[in-house]
Amino acid sequence: MRKRRDQGFSLLETLAAMFLLALCFGALMHAAGASMALNARAADYTQASLWASGLLDRQYVTEFPSTGVHEGRFDDTYRWKMTVSEPPSETFIRTTAPMRLYRIELTVEWNEKGKDASARFVTQRAVSEVPPRDVPSSGGDS
């Protein structure tokens, strides 16, 4: 008697393999879509961080904000709210150069696909107090 050898796959095995392939492909597409959404969200946070960095770098260099709450817009998408405060005078550290320490809390807000999103940045700046200018006479009394 001769042994019979089956060659190839049955229809049921082929359908099962295609079903598994479709499941794997669907999971891969879901992961790719989630990755793209996370990339877009990271881009929004990076842009907010760049806006905040620029605004915080300007503080006490070119602009001298008073203590309190300040608000503004960077562009049509990003807006900001900055709170500037001083610590209580009893916490000052005495140094030879008169310095003031300011706490700056900056919140950058934007709309992300219908939802409000925000990033918060907190820093402290030490600013030297410039004594009042006593203009000395430039030689000789007149």
Order of alpha helices (4+ residues) and beta strands (2+ residues): alpha-beta-beta-beta-beta
